[in-house]
Amino acid sequence: MRHLISMLLQNEAGALARVAGLFASRGYNIESLLVAPTRDADVSRLTLVVDVDEAAVEQIVKQSAKLVDVIEIADLGGSDATAQASLAAFQAALRHADDIVERVRGDAAYQTL
């Protein structure tokens, strides 16, 4: 089952490589990956999709949380609907965010203020 995982990472050289290395060393394939800035220039948000079972996603979360660059991690859920989802990052005035999501008939996984 596909799972959407979100992480807050220290925005520094090698952080993404360490996360990707963990996934590769455990044999987990990253199907989709998006890295976006947050309001804090020292922190980036990493959102990814992996196709694994429940036990594997629990291990991914536990192992990733141990990485020094990972500030926060969450499994945003898994379902067949996630398989049809695409990730997009955009910057918009907060007052327009709901309009944009409605126009594309989507759901906001998270919003950074």
Residue pairs with C-beta under 8 A, 6 or more apart in sequence:
1 51
1 52
1 53
1 54
1 78
1 79
1 80
1 82
2 31
2 49
2 50
2 51
2 78
2 79
2 80
2 82
2 83
3 49
3 50
3 51
3 52
3 57
3 75
3 76
3 77
3 78
3 82
4 47
4 48
4 49
4 75
4 76
4 77
4 78
4 82
4 85
4 109
5 47
5 48
5 49
5 50
5 57
5 60
5 61
5 64
5 73
5 74
5 75
5 76
6 45
6 46
6 47
6 73
6 74
6 76
6 109
6 110
7 19
7 45
7 46
7 47
7 48
7 64
7 70
7 71
7 72
7 73
7 74
8 38
8 43
8 44
8 45
8 46
8 70
8 71
8 72
8 73
9 15
9 16
9 19
9 43
9 44
9 45
9 46
9 69
9 70
9 71
10 42
10 43
10 44
10 68
10 69
10 71
11 37
11 41
11 42
11 43
11 44
12 42
12 69
14 69
15 44
15 69
16 35
16 46
18 67
18 68
18 69
19 46
19 64
19 67
19 69
19 70
20 30
22 63
22 64
22 67
23 29
23 30
23 50
23 60
26 59
26 60
26 63
28 50
28 52
28 56
28 60
29 50
29 51
30 48
30 49
30 50
31 48
31 49
31 50
31 51
32 48
32 49
32 86
32 87
33 46
33 47
33 48
33 49
34 46
34 47
34 48
34 87
34 88
34 89
35 44
35 45
35 46
35 47
36 44
36 45
36 47
36 89
36 112
37 44
37 45
38 44
38 45
38 112
39 112
39 113
43 71
45 110
45 112
47 87
47 109
49 82
49 85
49 87
50 56
50 57
50 60
51 83
52 60
54 78
57 75
57 78
58 75
60 75
61 73
61 74
61 75
64 70
64 73
65 73
76 109
76 110
87 109
90 100
92 100
94 111
94 113
97 108
97 111
101 107
101 108
